[in-house]
Amino acid sequence: MLLLAVGAQAQTIGSTKTETYQADFEKKQSINLVANYDDTIVIPIQVLKIGINEELYAMYPELKDNRVGLGVANIVLEFLESTDRFKFTEDREEIKQKMIAQQKASDKGISANTIQVKGNVILAKYFVYIEVYDFAISEDEEIQVSGAEVKQKTTIGLQVRFVDAETGEIITGSGLGEAITVKKASLLDGVDEVKFNQSTIGISTKKSLETAASRVVSKLIKKGVFRR
């Protein structure tokens, strides 16, 4: 028997059996694993918007067509916020400028209320951003006596990266999310192509980001950034 092995896949020649293995860094990890935090160490971070370049859009046009990237930073922020380990700084320049303008107005006495600046502006210890490392859509059609069924699986792999603002050191956490859309039809109706489901990408994205966020926090704990 001849056995071929490529990456995480193995296939036996002369049969249709294919076995796939999920890498350890892609296996699901709940954010609850790093939650329930009650220590005093809280790290300031700045979550940046996801950056998908045109080259990646060219490889995976579905990412652009379905506006993947919008809201991803917000989802990561919510997961990280739920751990109670971080405080967040603003990254949008227009908001920073409004804060400065408001303070100046208060100092000049031309505003209805006064604003007192408490301490210095908090600088981020880490910059956080997200990258896409995998994206795929696969279909499986099954013909039955009563009709046909098409299953469309959407897979997306996302990596959350913490960049040390002082040293540039990168700490990463990756996660793979999957979601399935099922369409059934009678044999008389036929089966149209399963349209890409906007909610499917949302489900798979949240699954991947929960694992990625949880894993990167676990690495921060291991590195001693947090005591536990």
Secondary structure as UniProt FT lines:
FT   STRAND          3..6
FT   TURN            7..8
FT   STRAND          9..12
FT   TURN            13..14
FT   STRAND          18..20
FT   HELIX           24..26
FT   HELIX           31..34
FT   STRAND          43..47
FT   HELIX           54..59
FT   HELIX           61..65
FT   TURN            66..71
FT   HELIX           72..81
FT   TURN            82..84
FT   STRAND          86..88
FT   HELIX           93..108
FT   STRAND          126..143
FT   STRAND          148..164
FT   TURN            165..167
FT   STRAND          170..185
FT   TURN            187..189
FT   HELIX           198..222
FT   TURN            223..224
//
